[in-house]
C-alpha cells in the first residue's frame, strides 16, 4: 500500500473513527515528528493554540520544538464525534518542563481528511493545568504506545 494512503479511509463509521483516533494517538506518543507528519497532507492546515501552520515541513518543525520542551510526553485521545470525512476528539497529555514542573494539557481537536485518509485540516484548542508529579495519571513505558488495558479519559474522570 502506498505511503500516501492512510487507512482507515473516509467515510468513517464508529469502528473506523475509533481506529483512526487510536492510530493518531500512537503516532503522537512516538514523539517522532517525521513519522507523525506523514499522516497529514503535504499542504495540511493547522491551528494549534495561537499558532497557524501549513505543510509537513512546518508540522515537523513545530513538533520538534514541542517535544524538545514537553518532556516525558504521554497522550490519550478519545473519539468525541464523527461524520463523513471529519472526526472530533478530546484529549489529554501529561508532560514536564526542563525544571521538573508537571502539566496536564487538555483539549479538543477537529480533523478533516482527504479521500486517502490523510489529515488536511487540524484545529486544536488546548489548556494547560499545572499538576504535582504525584497527581499524574498516565503511567506506561514512554517508549511504547499506551497499553490497551490502560484506562481511557472517561475511566480516569478527565
Order of alpha helices (4+ residues) and beta strands (2+ residues): alpha-alpha-beta-beta-alpha-beta-beta-beta-beta
